Amino acid sequence: DAPFVAGAGPKPAGANFYPGDMSKTEFEAFVAAHPELADDFRSQYTLIRRRPEGTLEAVPYHQAFAERLDLAADKLRQRRIRSSNAICSSERKRSSATSTGRATWRGSI
């Protein structure tokens, strides 16, 4: 867990996937009290955030990083415009999947 980049601080508690002040006990208690949210809270594609009033929420990556993903999708669309038609369809699907959160690591977009 030591930083490998000069000047980077230590790894934050919860690795920034969870609030730094949240314990495993708090997480498990929240999920037990809200079983309808369990899948979202345990998803490997969400971040857990604490709202200003203190309650927890699961935020999907494609929402948490929407601005960055939209920029990446725009870059893919621009590249598609300049690319040959042979790869246009593939890149159109990839840019759409990137901005909607429907991308998969299995490669079938």
LINBEL-V718755 format. One record per backbone hydrogen bond with DSSP energy under -0.5 kcal/mol. NH is the residue of the N-H (numbers start at 1). CO is the residue of the C=O. Records with the same first field share a line. If there is no record, write none. Layout:
NH: CO / CO
This chain:
6: 4
8: 5
11: 1
15: 12
16: 13
17: 14
18: 14
22: 19
27: 23
28: 24
29: 25
30: 26
31: 27
32: 28
33: 29
34: 30
37: 34
38: 35
41: 37
42: 38
43: 39 / 40
46: 43
47: 59
48: 17
49: 47 / 57
51: 49 / 55
54: 51
57: 49
59: 47 / 57
60: 58
61: 45
63: 60
64: 60
65: 61
66: 63
69: 65
70: 66
71: 67
72: 68
73: 69
74: 70
75: 71
76: 72
77: 73
78: 74
79: 75
80: 76
81: 77
82: 78
83: 79 / 80
87: 84
88: 84
89: 85
91: 87
92: 88
93: 89
94: 90
95: 91
96: 92
97: 93
98: 94
99: 95
100: 96
101: 97
102: 97
103: 97
107: 104
109: 107
